[in-house]
């Protein structure tokens, strides 16, 4: 199993992804607070001190037996890993939402941001303890403390998520892509769910059929099955 032996802790950083982008494969950046945390498509990631787990890992899917496919499935693999790690640390079953969100029921528990340069930096944030969320987030997010009724060990969650990330990274490198895709299917239970998204010709809607071999979401809209690669989805 790939070992993440270079783990660097910071009390506060702007973004763990920015720090990790300067480091080699296998490096891990952990911060108690992010002052400029970000999510997909320019969204801000609320990262207050002491209440979350903010981590970035440097991967090199280009070393895979199939570099193109491994790179396209990196975010999907990370989601499966985090769900596995959280369950191992706490017993809580976490659901995945394509492409990069961790949910419990209808509330968001965590998210993933993968950014590529020479390597791929996978950043993730998990809400560990209850926090004073901004008004626009209060009805949409949850934490491990809220779901479990107790505050779990942040160290345990970190250790288990990194162990699971290491195992799924090995799957990417070895080309065990079906294991990743089947893990996602089991965690997402997305088949048949209704979604909406913005297409080139306006708002579209359909029902999820499956996930593609490259991580695209397959959605039936009318008589056609469409591949969604990067759209902002609304789950209905």
Buried (B, 14 or more C-beta within 10 A) or exposed (E): EBEBEEBBEBEEBBBBBBBBBEBEBBBBBBBBBBEEBBBBEEEEBBBBBEBBBBBBBBBBBBEBEBBEBBBBBBBBBBBBBBBBBBBBBBEBEBBBBBBBBBBBEEBBBBBBBBBBEEBBBBBBBBBBBEBEBEEEEEEEBBBBBBBEEEBBEBEEBBBBBBBBBBBBBBBBBEEBBEBBBEBBBEBBEBEEBEBBBEEEEEEBBBBBBBBBEBBBBBBBBEEEEBEBEEBEBEBE
